[in-house]
Amino acid sequence: MKVSSFFHLEMQHLMTNKRKQYGHQHNRQTLWRSILAIPEVDAVVYKPGKQKNTTFNRNLIANIIYIMYRENVIVEHNVTTLTKALEHDKDHSVRSQLGIQPTDSTIAAKVRDLLAV
């Protein structure tokens, strides 16, 4: 499954309407696509590395979601709920990645900068 489809299906209901620019479904999709288009994200998002049963870097997506909820773009802050939304399994290994920023500080900074606009 493509990351853009994944996010659309699993995460859009968790995004806040507090920020008007993210309130409409089209704008939420545009936001997610903009994050995926950040060159540093685009370069690694479809490289799962040692992660199994995925075509994208699940850990990076979880790390980006962490930034999004820290910046109040995603209203849900409960890691268990987020894990269930992402993987339909509250004990999935991605859970630990929902509590940390990307290891690449450039990616973290660029995502935060995009969300601040």
QUILINNOR-V113664 format. One record per residue. N is the residue number from 0. PHI is phi in whole degrees, -180 to 180 (* if undefined). Layout:
BEGIN
N:PHI, N:PHI
END
This chain:
BEGIN
0:*, 1:-68, 2:-62, 3:-64, 4:-67, 5:-56, 6:-64, 7:-58, 8:-76, 9:-102, 10:-117, 11:-60, 12:-71, 13:-93, 14:-81, 15:-79, 16:-102, 17:-63, 18:-94, 19:-57, 20:-67, 21:-106, 22:-72, 23:-85, 24:-54, 25:-60, 26:-68, 27:-65, 28:-65, 29:-62, 30:-59, 31:-62, 32:-64, 33:-65, 34:-63, 35:-65, 36:-83, 37:-58, 38:-51, 39:-68, 40:-73, 41:-56, 42:-67, 43:-127, 44:-65, 45:-100, 46:-116, 47:-73, 48:62, 49:-86, 50:-67, 51:-98, 52:58, 53:-150, 54:-107, 55:-140, 56:-80, 57:-59, 58:-65, 59:-63, 60:-60, 61:-62, 62:-64, 63:-68, 64:-62, 65:-57, 66:-61, 67:-63, 68:-79, 69:-67, 70:-93, 71:62, 72:-86, 73:-107, 74:-76, 75:-77, 76:-114, 77:-82, 78:-62, 79:-64, 80:-64, 81:-63, 82:-62, 83:-64, 84:-66, 85:-79, 86:-123, 87:59, 88:-154, 89:-65, 90:-103, 91:-61, 92:-64, 93:-65, 94:-53, 95:-65, 96:-77, 97:-78, 98:-116, 99:-138, 100:-81, 101:-57, 102:-66, 103:-83, 104:-65, 105:-66, 106:-61, 107:-59, 108:-66, 109:-69, 110:-65, 111:-60, 112:-62, 113:-64, 114:-69, 115:-78, 116:-69
END
